[in-house]
Amino acid sequence: MILKIRWMSATAGLVLALFTGPTRAVIVCMTEQNIPIPQDGEGAYINFVNGAHAGSEGAVPGFDFEPYASQASEPANQLRFYLGSSGNNGAGAVTSGDTYAVLAAGDTIGADSLFSRAGFTGITTAWQAGVTAGYLGVRFTNEATSNLTYGWVHLTTMAPLGFPMTVLDWCYEDDGSAITIQQVETDRIYCDGFDDVACSQIAPAI
């Protein structure tokens, strides 16, 4: 298998293109995003495909993920996840029911994973407890390919309610196949495909 890397702009992230015979699978990673999530009812709206993010839905057409602070919970301002409109087929990986899972490197997200679309009623207890660089498995419809796409979002949260919270980066497999979480490195200029980590050095914008 030959690993080829096609660089995108510094703000867009990195594409890892894995070629196996006539079939091409592309892992897209948006690296070093480090998006702080406000502890309010809007939080941040994020589009996984183009990297756009803002504090209002109208500013991010086709958003795929909205971490926010619930104003109606008890106590108020607990972390919640909203995975976009039902037409986008967006959902987050769960351990069971509506309990959002904290995943780790080596876990796989795909068609066999358990998912939920629960927003306000979604259970984010594990994330509220404070997580140092954990992974939330996700699925969404890629507007560039129309594929139902599987990926992960790399998050840091803090107790007791999940804030302050930061979205560090994310990756997805854009051909609709499953993806295995790999640690993302940021100190490499060249990646040869023989390492067990996702290469993520961002090339300068041209």
QUIGI-V722563 format. One record per pair of residues at least 4 apart in sequence whose ideal C-beta (glycine too) atoms are under 8 Angstrom apart, sorted by sequence separation. I is the first residue (numbers start at 0). J is the second residue. D is the distance in whole Angstrom. If there is no record, write none. Layout:
I&J&D + I&J&D
This chain:
7&11&4 + 19&23&8 + 37&41&7 + 38&42&8 + 46&50&7 + 54&58&7 + 55&59&8 + 71&75&7 + 72&76&7 + 83&87&4 + 93&97&6 + 94&98&5 + 102&106&4 + 108&112&5 + 117&121&4 + 123&127&6 + 124&128&7 + 126&130&6 + 141&145&7 + 144&148&7 + 157&161&7 + 172&176&5 + 190&194&7 + 194&198&7 + 7&12&6 + 18&23&5 + 19&24&7 + 37&42&6 + 46&51&4 + 53&58&4 + 70&75&6 + 72&77&4 + 82&87&8 + 84&89&7 + 93&98&5 + 94&99&8 + 107&112&8 + 117&122&8 + 125&130&7 + 140&145&7 + 141&146&5 + 156&161&4 + 157&162&6 + 172&177&7 + 7&13&6 + 17&23&7 + 36&42&5 + 37&43&7 + 45&51&7 + 46&52&7 + 53&59&5 + 56&62&7 + 69&75&7 + 70&76&7 + 83&89&4 + 93&99&6 + 94&100&5 + 102&108&7 + 115&121&6 + 140&146&7 + 141&147&8 + 156&162&7 + 157&163&5 + 172&178&4 + 6&13&7 + 7&14&6 + 16&23&6 + 17&24&5 + 36&43&5 + 45&52&4 + 51&58&8 + 52&59&6 + 68&75&8 + 69&76&7 + 72&79&8 + 82&89&3 + 92&99&7 + 93&100&6 + 126&133&7 + 140&147&6 + 141&148&4 + 156&163&8 + 157&164&7 + 171&178&6 + 6&14&8 + 16&24&8 + 17&25&7 + 35&43&8 + 44&52&6 + 51&59&5 + 68&76&4 + 69&77&5 + 82&90&5 + 91&99&5 + 92&100&5 + 139&147&8 + 140&148&7 + 156&164&5 + 170&178&7 + 190&198&3 + 4&13&7 + 5&14&5 + 16&25&5 + 17&26&7 + 34&43&6 + 43&52&5 + 44&53&6 + 56&65&8 + 68&77&7 + 69&78&8 + 82&91&6 + 126&135&8 + 138&147&6 + 139&148&6 + 155&164&7 + 4&14&7 + 15&25&7 + 16&26&8 + 43&53&7 + 44&54&7 + 68&78&6 + 69&79&5 + 92&102&7 + 138&148&7 + 154&164&7 + 155&165&5 + 190&200&7 + 4&15&6 + 5&16&6 + 14&25&6 + 15&26&4 + 34&45&7 + 43&54&6 + 44&55&7 + 51&62&8 + 67&78&8 + 68&79&7 + 80&91&6 + 138&149&5 + 139&150&8 + 154&165&7 + 170&181&8 + 187&198&5 + 4&16&7 + 14&26&7 + 15&27&8 + 42&54&7 + 44&56&5 + 66&78&6 + 67&79&6 + 137&149&7 + 138&150&8 + 154&166&6 + 155&167&6 + 184&196&5 + 187&199&8 + 188&200&5 + 2&15&7 + 3&16&5 + 14&27&5 + 15&28&7 + 41&54&5 + 46&59&5 + 48&61&8 + 66&79&7 + 136&149&7 + 137&150&5 + 153&166&7 + 154&167&7 + 170&183&7 + 183&196&7 + 184&197&7 + 187&200&5 + 2&16&8 + 3&17&8 + 13&27&8 + 14&28&8 + 41&55&6 + 44&58&7 + 45&59&7 + 46&60&8 + 66&80&6 + 67&81&7 + 136&150&8 + 137&151&7 + 152&166&6 + 153&167&4 + 181&195&7 + 182&196&5 + 183&197&5 + 184&198&6 + 185&199&5 + 186&200&7 + 2&17&6 + 3&18&6 + 12&27&7 + 13&28&5 + 41&56&8 + 44&59&4 + 46&61&6 + 48&63&8 + 65&80&7 + 66&81&8 + 136&151&5 + 137&152&6 + 153&168&5 + 168&183&6 + 181&196&5 + 182&197&7 + 184&199&6 + 185&200&6 + 2&18&8 + 12&28&6 + 13&29&8 + 46&62&5 + 47&63&5 + 64&80&7 + 65&81&4 + 92&108&6 + 99&115&7 + 135&151&7 + 152&168&8 + 153&169&6 + 181&197&4 + 183&199&5 + 184&200&8 + 185&201&8 + 0&17&7 + 1&18&5 + 12&29&4 + 13&30&6 + 37&54&6 + 45&62&6 + 46&63&6 + 47&64&7 + 64&81&8 + 65&82&8 + 98&115&8 + 134&151&5 + 135&152&5 + 152&169&4 + 0&18&7 + 11&29&7 + 12&30&5 + 29&47&7 + 32&50&7 + 34&52&5 + 44&62&4 + 45&63&6 + 64&82&6 + 65&83&7 + 95&113&7 + 97&115&5 + 134&152&7 + 151&169&6 + 0&19&5 + 45&64&5 + 63&82&7 + 64&83&7 + 80&99&6 + 94&113&7 + 96&115&7 + 134&153&6 + 135&154&6 + 150&169&6 + 151&170&6 + 12&32&8 + 32&52&8 + 44&64&8 + 45&65&7 + 63&83&5 + 92&112&5 + 93&113&5 + 97&117&4 + 133&153&8 + 134&154&7 + 150&170&6 + 151&171&8 + 27&48&8 + 29&50&5 + 44&65&5 + 62&83&6 + 92&113&7 + 93&114&6 + 132&153&6 + 133&154&6 + 150&171&3 + 43&65&7 + 61&83&8 + 92&114&6 + 93&115&5 + 99&121&6 + 114&136&8 + 132&154&8 + 133&155&8 + 149&171&7 + 150&172&7 + 42&65&6 + 43&66&7 + 91&114&7 + 97&120&6 + 98&121&8 + 99&122&7 + 132&155&5 + 133&156&8 + 148&171&5 + 149&172&6 + 41&65&8 + 42&66&5 + 43&67&8 + 63&87&7 + 90&114&4 + 91&115&6 + 97&121&5 + 98&122&4 + 99&123&5 + 101&125&5 + 112&136&6 + 114&138&6 + 130&154&7 + 131&155&6 + 148&172&7 + 42&67&3 + 64&89&7 + 90&115&6 + 91&116&8 + 97&122&5 + 100&125&7 + 101&126&6 + 130&155&7 + 148&173&6 + 41&67&6 + 42&68&6 + 61&87&7 + 63&89&6 + 90&116&5 + 96&122&7 + 98&124&7 + 99&125&7 + 112&138&8 + 130&156&5 + 149&175&7 + 40&67&6 + 89&116&7 + 98&125&8 + 99&126&6 + 129&156&6 + 146&173&7 + 148&175&6 + 149&176&7 + 151&178&7 + 170&197&6 + 39&67&7 + 40&68&6 + 106&134&7 + 108&136&4 + 126&154&7 + 129&157&5 + 146&174&6 + 147&175&6 + 149&177&6 + 150&178&6 + 39&68&6 + 40&69&8 + 101&130&6 + 108&137&7 + 127&156&7 + 129&158&4 + 144&173&6 + 146&175&4 + 149&178&5 + 151&180&5 + 36&66&5 + 38&68&4 + 40&70&5 + 91&121&7 + 103&133&7 + 104&134&7 + 106&136&7 + 108&138&7 + 126&156&5 + 128&158&5 + 129&159&8 + 141&171&7 + 143&173&8 + 144&174&8 + 153&183&7 + 36&67&8 + 37&68&8 + 39&70&8 + 85&116&7 + 102&133&7 + 103&134&6 + 127&158&7 + 128&159&8 + 144&175&8 + 168&199&7 + 101&133&4 + 102&134&4 + 127&159&7 + 129&161&8 + 137&169&8 + 139&171&8 + 141&173&6 + 101&134&7 + 102&135&7 + 127&160&5 + 82&116&6 + 101&135&8 + 102&136&5 + 127&161&4 + 137&171&8 + 100&135&8 + 126&161&5 + 132&167&7 + 82&118&8 + 99&135&7 + 100&136&7 + 39&76&8 + 81&118&4 + 112&149&8 + 11&49&7 + 12&50&6 + 38&76&5 + 80&118&7 + 123&161&6 + 11&50&6 + 79&118&6 + 110&149&8 + 10&50&7 + 79&119&6 + 109&149&5 + 80&121&6 + 108&149&5 + 79&121&6 + 108&150&7 + 80&123&6 + 92&135&7 + 108&151&6 + 79&123&6 + 91&135&6 + 92&136&3 + 136&180&8 + 78&123&5 + 91&136&7 + 92&137&7 + 77&123&7 + 91&137&6 + 134&180&5 + 72&119&8 + 90&137&7 + 71&119&7 + 78&126&6 + 89&137&7 + 90&138&5 + 78&127&5 + 89&138&7 + 90&139&8 + 102&151&7 + 69&119&6 + 77&127&6 + 88&138&7 + 89&139&4 + 88&139&7 + 89&140&8 + 87&139&6 + 88&140&5 + 87&140&5 + 86&140&8 + 80&135&7 + 82&137&7 + 83&139&7 + 82&139&7 + 88&147&6 + 111&177&8 + 109&176&7 + 110&177&7 + 109&177&3 + 108&177&6 + 109&178&7 + 107&177&5 + 108&178&6 + 107&178&7 + 108&179&8 + 107&179&5 + 108&180&7 + 64&137&7 + 106&179&7 + 107&180&7 + 63&137&7 + 105&179&7 + 106&180&5 + 64&139&8 + 105&180&6 + 63&139&4 + 104&180&5 + 103&180&7 + 104&181&6 + 78&156&6 + 102&180&6 + 104&182&5 + 61&142&5 + 78&160&6 + 77&160&5 + 78&161&3 + 76&160&6 + 77&161&7 + 78&162&6 + 74&160&7 + 76&162&7 + 78&164&6 + 64&152&6 + 66&154&8 + 47&137&8 + 47&139&6 + 68&160&7 + 48&141&6 + 68&161&8 + 47&141&8 + 48&142&6 + 68&162&6 + 48&143&6 + 66&164&6 + 66&166&7 + 47&148&8 + 47&150&7 + 47&152&8 + 52&166&8 + 45&166&7 + 38&160&8 + 47&169&6 + 43&166&7 + 38&162&4 + 47&171&6 + 38&163&7 + 36&162&7 + 38&164&8 + 36&163&8 + 35&163&7 + 36&164&4 + 35&164&7 + 36&165&7 + 35&165&6 + 36&166&7 + 34&165&7 + 33&165&6 + 34&166&4 + 33&166&8 + 32&166&6 + 33&167&6 + 32&167&7 + 33&168&8 + 31&167&8 + 32&168&5 + 31&168&6 + 32&169&7 + 30&168&5 + 29&168&6 + 28&168&7 + 29&169&5 + 28&169&7 + 29&170&8 + 28&170&4 + 27&170&7 + 26&170&6 + 27&171&6 + 26&171&7 + 27&172&8 + 26&172&6 + 27&173&5 + 25&172&7 + 26&173&8 + 24&172&6 + 25&173&5 + 25&174&7 + 24&174&5 + 23&174&7 + 24&176&6 + 26&178&7 + 30&183&6 + 31&185&6 + 28&183&7 + 30&185&7 + 12&168&8 + 31&199&7 + 28&197&6 + 30&199&4 + 31&201&6 + 26&197&7 + 28&199&6 + 30&201&6 + 15&190&8 + 17&192&8 + 15&197&7 + 15&198&7 + 13&198&7 + 4&190&6 + 13&199&6 + 13&200&8 + 2&190&7 + 13&201&6 + 2&191&7 + 12&201&7 + 13&202&8 + 2&192&3 + 1&192&7 + 0&192&7 + 9&201&5 + 9&202&7 + 4&198&7 + 9&203&6 + 10&204&7 + 6&201&8 + 9&204&5 + 6&202&4 + 8&204&5 + 8&205&8
